[in-house]
Amino acid sequence: MARVSVEVPSELVGPLRETVLLLYQATAESLQLSLRAHAEDRGSLEEVAAHRARLAELDALAASLGWRAGRPGRPAAAPGSRRLNGPAELLHDAFYGALLDAGERLSTTVDRAWRGELPLERVQEAAAEVLALHRLLRLLELSGGGPR
């Protein structure tokens, strides 16, 4: 699997962290199911190994992004851009997931602005996040991290 390196601007670190942590959670759940299936002679050790390897890759990626988001009573990870290194497929999944989430936030923001609940400037901010994530995904694809 090809490895790539991409510089992530500080404003995208948080959204990417959220997506990576969701991917981590889903992979941990898949590992648990694979372990259970293997113990019951229904699954393969190769499947368990694949989930463990992906979990290790996600762990390294989450560490690069900073495990903690800024929440009340918990310090935020240090601000600033981050250079992410990892398997192209994994970074593609993370960037695409973050883009999907940003698109959903944009849709919600547009709806709320249309109803007068938010100022129109918030739509521009949400759209800027979508465009920035799209640029990051394109950069990844151009560096050899395209879709499978």
Residue, then its C-alpha position, 0 to 999 in steps of 0.5 A: m500500500a502506497r504511503v503519502s504525506v499531506e500538510v493539513p491546515s489548522e482549520l481542518v485538523g478538528p474535522l479530520r480528527e473527528t472522522v479519524l476517531l469515528l473510523y477508529q471506533a468502527t474498526a475497533e468494533s469490527l475487530q471485536l466481531s472478527l475476534r468473536a467469529h474467530a473464537e467460534d470457528r466462523g472467522s479467519l485469523e487473516e481478518v483479525a490481522a487486517h483489522r488490527a493493522r488498520l487499527a494501528e494505522l488509525d492510532a498513528l493517524a489520530a496521534s498525529l492529529g492529537w487525540r483530544a479535541g477542545r472540550p470543556g474541562r479538557p485541553a485541546a490539542a496544540p493548534g496549527s497545521r499538521r503533516l500527516n503521513g500514512p497509507a494513501e487509502l487510509l488518508h483518502d477514507a479520512f479526508y472523504g469522510a470529513l468532506l461528507d461531514a462538512g457537506e452535511r454541516l453546510s446543508t444544515t447551515v444553509d437551511r438554518a440561514w434560509r429560516g433566519e436562524l443564522p446569519l448568511e456569513r455562516v453559510q460562507e464559512a461552512a462552504a469554505e470548509v467544504l472547499a478546503l476539504h475538497r482541495l485537500l482530497r484533490l491534493l491527496e489524489l494527485s500525490g497518488g492517494g486516489p480512490r481504490 
